[in-house]
């Protein structure tokens, strides 16, 4: 009988883990997904988009995304700072794309990303 009760608990736990409706999100991840930004550029124009979605958009290079997430998780950046940096990167990247010489501005867009991060980190 004891084995049956243990088995029942295991079955319930396994079912809960398999259930996709209740993913175990970290608090920091949930904050990024529930905090929205009203973007006025590119494909996001006129839409509210989560900071998480912006971080994972084509505008944010993977290295920058990893760095921002690490700094945020470590408590070195606040949610507001991450939101501001990501918004700035997307806005400047879209502005660079909109220029007639879009191909020539690619290296400049990377510089802009670094400048935006430096500026926000120095404000602390």
Number of C-alpha atoms within 10 A of each C-alpha: 6 7 7 9 10 10 12 12 11 12 12 11 12 11 11 13 13 11 10 9 8 9 10 9 9 9 10 13 14 12 15 21 15 12 15 17 18 14 18 14 17 14 9 14 11 11 13 13 17 19 25 21 13 23 25 13 14 11 19 18 14 13 8 17 18 13 12 20 18 13 15 18 16 10 11 13 18 14 17 12 18 22 20 16 23 26 22 16 25 24 17 20 23 17 15 19 17 13 11 9 10 13 10 12 17 14 9 13 21 17 11 17 21 14 14 18 20 12 11 14 15 7 7 9
